[in-house]
Amino acid sequence: MARGFWGRLRGLHAYPALALNQGLCLTPCNAIHTFGLARAIDVLFLDGNRRCLKRLENVAPNHIAWCWGAAMVVELHAGYCARHPCAIARVQQALALQGSLRPSVSDRAWGSWFRRR
C-alpha cells in the first residue's frame, strides 16, 4: 500500500520487481505513469468501494493512464489479469486483508522504511 505522497510518487520504482502474485495499491489515486519502468504492468482502477472501474493489461513503459472517479490504482505484474480470470476478486480480497491486518506506508513512515531497505 502506498497512501502518502512519497509512497505514491515512488510507486513501483521503489521495488526491484513485482513477483507474479504481488501488486502495489496507490491510494488516493486516479492516474499513473510508467515512465522509467523497465517492464509492462497490468493496472486496475478502483472506486472507493473497491469496484473495478477500468482494467488495463500490459501497459508498456513510458505511458500515462487515468480513470476519472477512481479512488485507488492497483499495479500488478504484466499478464496477471490474463492468467487469473478472477483477478479483480483476488485484488479486492487482498485489499480487504491488507486494510485489516497491516498498516500502510504513510508519508511519515516512508522515510524510515526506505532507509532500512
C-alpha positions, -999 to +999 in steps of 0.1 A: +000+000+000+012+035-008-011+060+008+011+091+012+025+114-013+061+100-012+049+064-014+027+071-044+055+092-060+080+063-057+054+037-067+069+007-083+102+025-087+109+017-050+108-020-057+132-042-078+104-061-095+069-075-087+066-112-081+039-129-101+015-127-071+023-092-059+009-058-066+010-022-053-020-002-044-018+036-047-044+055-028-058+081-032-050+079-069-068+081-102-038+083-126-004+066-131+026+068-153+051+041-163+080+065-171+112+048-160+098+013-155+117-015-172+087-037-179+050-035-186+023-038-159-014-046-155-034-018-139-068-018-121-086+014-113-110+010-084-136+033-068-139+039-030-159+006-026-131-013-044-152-019-075-132-020-107-139+010-130-112+003-156-087-026-163-057-021-185-034-050-194+003-048-204+007-011-200+041-005-216+068+017-201+066+054-208+028+057-208+002+076-188-032+061-178-061+076-158-097+070-148-120+097-136-138+086-105-111+062-094-101+063-057-072+038-060-050+021-085-035-013-082-004-021-103+002-057-110+028-079-128+021-078-165-001-108-175-016-112-141-051-103-153-049-127-182-036-156-161-063-151-135-099-146-148-109-137-112-081-111-109-104-083-097-119-105-069-084-116-058-073-080-056-104-070-037-098-098-012-061-088-008-070-052-002-096-062+024-069-083+042-043-055+038-066-029+053-074-051+084-040-066+091-012-043+081-006-006+085+001+013+053+033+031+045+025+067+053+044+098+043+060+100+078+069+063+079+081+060+043+115+077+050+124+053+078+112+023+059+132+033+028+164+038+048+160+003+063+160-014+029 
